Amino acid sequence: MSVSTPAQPQLTHSGTVLALGPMEIPGVDPLDPEGLVPVHLLLADLLVRVPMWLPAPEPADTPHRLYLIWLRDGIERQADFELVNAPPPPLPPFIEVHVPLLMLRERSGTVDLFYRVVDSEGQMSELDPKVTLTIDMEGPELLRPDDQLSFVTPPVTGIDEPYLASNDPVRFNVPPYLRRSRRDRIEMFLSNSPNPPADGPDGVHILENISDPLVVELAADAFRRLNNGPAFIFYRVFDRAGNFSTRSAGLPFVLNLIASPGVPLAAPRIRPPAYDDNLIKRDDARAGVVVLIDPYLNWASNDRARVFWDDRPVADVPVLDGVVTEVLIPWLTMRGPSPDLVAEEVRVRYEIIRGLSTFPSFARRIQQDFRVAGQDHAGAPALLNPDLPLAEVRGLVSDEPNVVDHRDQDVGARARVFLYDDPQPGQVLRFFWNGIGPVATKTVQLGEVGGQLVFSSVIPWAVVEGIINPALPVYYTTDNGVNQQQSANTLVNVNTGAVASFPAPVIRHTLIGGTGTFLTCCSSPEIFFGVTWEVVPHTDFALNDEIRFFTHGYNNNGWNDPVVEESRFAERQSFSTPMDLANGLKFIVSPYDPVVYSLRLRGTAQAWYEVWRGPSKIGQSVIRRFRVDLAYPSGGFCQAGDVINCSSDGVPMLMGHK
């Protein structure tokens, strides 16, 4: 054992002049009170490192003299001597001196080693306390050349599987030997040969104390490296210094074990489709990640397999001969104990367990990433995460929490949600409408934080239309590019389904022309103070139903876009009394300018109404189309205050003004 070199030795004062630091002897344990010198250090001069003392030689000084002293049986002997000159060159932190090999190997026993320094003034300083060294060149010795181990529990017919199952470790008696000492090491060697070549030990037993019983133990697995048939076990004794005895005679025995699997065994595989993309993710975990162990040679009944996922063991499973073994990996084993999820590489391996013996496989490196956008949850890796904030849906016109109805016609709706924990830019929320979608998305932007209210893109009216469901489920998923999570459902009251058909509104003016479709200057009553429409009674109307009446016109003769914006008209009335239900409701489209007058040049228009009962649209009328022509044949357009003469066929003539 080598001793580390401190950058600056801790100095102690000794004598009357110099401060001396402790010596270092590389390879000798400074904490060993006996200072035992290992035998490999007895093959050359023993190196001793003396730290530079203080005060060190100075340029004006004569050299200091360093003496290394070997003290045995009260007699001092000089082991080495060095003159230490003042700088330059710079003084080293240590001066290296040596104990000569002949002095070192003179004989075994205990000696004291120290050093003495004589400075430039002739004053002497001496290291105290001295270092005790023990030289041991006499190793353990067998009493007889034919000494051998003996079984504590002798096998009846040889060492077989039942014997190892009952005797692990296998115990042996060691014959007494010479020069037994504390911390002797007994090494055991197995072989199929009665005279094997030198090899590394199959087992080691340390005798902690001289009084320990001479009984050694050898693990049962050590016997499995031998071939079945005749075999032998040998031993050799080493003392603490490294001296050793001759090798013992071999104890013969017969080995009859089931042949071991080939070691190391082939690396495990991952059952498809998991890891087909070279990454284990949460969707793989939900489907079930299964490790596959291929058949191996020398299978034995009762073999079991134990899989390790990043050194986390999975419960043992039995192995059948010639069949691929499948081992399902639990989620918590894959995820690991760390509270923080990371993308990582893990090692997957397995062991075949036979009795008390284990046979390892090669490892396979697997990439896995279980990170999610948003906080994790106790039910992981399930897609549904009840800890995610619920979404809220609002129609863009109705603007009520979790309500979408006909008021939102043609504009659609939007979802909103408070962001989950630790959102990262680029993560995506996808919104699903009654399991369909995504119908809208939201991408997390730089600077957005957990708990912030964010909005989705518009959910189109085409998605919303045609549904009557007071509890339509809407959820969203989070996606970090690898794994997804799904929120619980938000129940949305949707009423955008088909509505009842009601009669078209009735215009209360005469219409001119061969087809009876023109609203003109000659329509009666005159239209200058508003065009009157009537919603006639109907059996499906109910008290408090609201009628929303609409008209708008087109600047062409075919009721096609573009619409004349000035012509738009909308008014609401309710059936407030039974009389209203009996008589119907009247609506006056006004003012004449600009609502009616804007269609003066042979325009087209249409009128209709919607029936609302509470927050829901329950019906819509047939659309009433008509044409508008407010032109005089002589030029100009009729307006309030005109005195008009109408021909029998409805042609107006301006006669003057009131």
Residue, then its C-alpha position, 0 to 999 in steps of 0.5 A: m500500500s503506497v502512502s500519499t504525499p501531502a503538498q505541505p507536511q505538518l511539522t512538529h518541533s523536536g530538539t532545540v533548533l529545527a522543526l521536523g516532519p514525519m517520514e513517509i515510507p511508501g508501501v508501509d501503512p502509517l496507521d499500522p502500529e507494527g509498521l509491517v514491511p510487505v515482502h515485496l519491499l524487501l527486494a530492493d533498498l527501502l525508500v524513505r521520504v524526509p520532509m524539508w525541515l524549518p528553517a531550511p538551508e539558506p544561501a549563506d549557510t553551509p550544507h545541512r547534514l541528513y542522517l537516516i538512522w537504523l536502531r536495532d537492539g539499542i544499537e544505532r547504525q547509519a542507513d543513509f546520509e545526504l548533504v542538503n545544500a542551500p538554494p539554488p536550485p530550489l529545495p525539494p519538498f522531500i529528501e529521498v533516502h534509503v535503507p540498504l537491502l542488506m541491512l533491510r534483510e539482515r534478519s526478521g524482527t522489529v527495528d526503529l527508524f528515524y532521521r537526524v539533521v545537523d544544521s550549518e551551526g552544527q546543532m543537531s535535531e532528531l525526529d521523535p517519536k521514531v518509526t517502528l518497522t517490522i521485518d518478516m521474512e519467515g512465512p507460514e509453513l505446512l507441517r507435512p507436504d501431504d497436508q490437505l483440506s477436509f470437508v466439514t460435511p463430507p459429500v456422500t456420493g460427491i458434490d452435486e446440486p442437492y449438496l450445494a443447495s444444502n451447503d453454501p458455502v462449503r466448509f473445510n477444515v485446515p490442518p495446523y501449520l507453523r508460524r500462524s499469525r493474526r490476519d493470515r490469509i488462506e487461499m483456495f484453488l479448484s482444479n480438475s487436475p491433481n497437479p494444476p498450474a498456478d492460477g488465481p484463487d477461487g476463494v479467500h478466507i481471512l483468519e482475523n485472530i490467532s484463536d480463530p478455528l481453522v475452518v474456511e468457506l468457499a462459495a458454492d458457485a466456485f465449483r461450477r467453473l469445473n468440469n464434472g468428474p474428478a476434481f481437487i481443492f488445494y490451499r496456500v497460506f499467506d501471512r500479512a507481510g505477503n510470505f506464503s507457504t507451499r501449496s497443499a496436497g489436493l483434496p480429491f472429490v467427484l463433481n456431478l453438477i448440472a452444466s451451467p448456462g453459457v456465461p455471460l448470457a445473451a443480452p435481453r431484447i424488448r418486445p415490439p412494438a415498444y422500442d421500435d423507434n429506439l425510445i421507450k415512452r409513456d405510450d409504450a409503458r401503457a401498452g406494456v414493456v416486455v423484456l424477452i430472454d432467448p433460450y440458452l444452453n444447459w437449461a435446468s428445471n426450476d431455473r428462474a430469470r430475474v430482470f434488472w431495469d437500470d439495476r432495479p430488479v423485477a420479480d423472478v419468473p420461471v424459465l421454460d426450456g426452448v421458449v422465449t421468456e417474457v418479463l413485463i416491466p412494471w411502470l414504477t420500475m421503469r420510472g425509477p425512484s427519482p422525483d424528477l423525470v429526465a431523458e436517460e439511458v438505462r441498462v437492462r440485463y437479467e440473471i438466470i437463478r439456479g438454486l443459490s447460483t446466479f448466471p449474468s447476461f450481457a446488458r442492453r442500453i435502452q433510451q427512455d423518456f417519460r417527461v410530460a408537458g404538465q405535472d405528473h399524476a399518481g395514475a401514471p403512465a395512464l393518458l388521463n391526468p386528473d391533475l391537469p386544469l379543466a378547460e372552459v369553452r365559450g361561444l364567441v357570441s354567447d360568451e357564457p362558461n361552457v355554453v355554445d348555441h345558435r348565437d355563435q352561428d358562423v363564428g364558433a367557439r374558443a377554449r380557455v384553460f389555466l396553464y399547467d405547471d412549468p410550461q415550456p415554449g413549443q409544447v402544444l395543447r390540442f382540444f378535442w370536441n366530443g372525442i373528435g379532433p383536434v379541433a383547436t390548438k394552443t402552442v405555449q409561448l416564451g414567457e407564459v407561466g403555470g397558472q396563466l389563462v391561455f386561449s385556444s384557436v377558434i373551434p369552427w362553427a362546422v364542428v359545433e353545428g348540428i348538436i343538441n347535448p347538454a353535457l358534451p365532453v371536451y378535453y385537451t391533451t398536452d404534448n412535449g413532442v415525446n409524451q402526451q397527457q389528457s385532461a378530464n372532460t369539461l361538460v359543455n351545454v351545446n344546442t346548435g342542432a336542427v331547429a323547427s321550421f316556422p312560416a315565413p314572415v308576411i310583408r304588410h304592403t302590396l307588392i308590384g309586378g307581374t310576379g308580385t315580388f317588387l316593393t316599390c314607390c307604389s306599394s301600399p301602404e306607403i313605405f317611407f315610414g317603415v316596412t311592416w312585417e308580421v309574424v303570424p300566430h303558430t301553434d308551436f309558439a309559447l308564452n315568452d318565446e323571443i322572436r328575432f327578426f332579420t332583413h338584409g339586402y343585396n346589391n344585385n338581382g339574385w340574392n347573392d353576395p355582396v350584401v348591402e350593409e346599410s340594409r341590415f335590420a334586426e329587432r327582438q320581440s317576445f310573446s309577452t301575453p296570450m294576446d300576442l300569441a293569438n295575434g302575432l307580432k309586428f316588426i317595422v323595418s326602418p328608418y327608410d333611409p338608409v335601411v330601405y332606400s339603400l336597395r333603391l336600384r332594383g335590389t333584392a332582399q330577404a326577411w326571416y326570423e328565429v324563435w328563441r326559448g330561453p338560451s336556446k334557439i328552437g326554430q327558424s322561419v322560411i326565408r321570404r325573398f322579395r325585390v326592391d325598385l324605388a326608381y321613377p321612370s323619369g329618373g330619381f328615386c322616391q322619398a318621403g314627402d313625394v306626391i306620387n301618381c301610380s298607374s294601374d300597373g304600378v308605374p310611379m310618377l312624381m307629381g310634386h312634393k308635400 
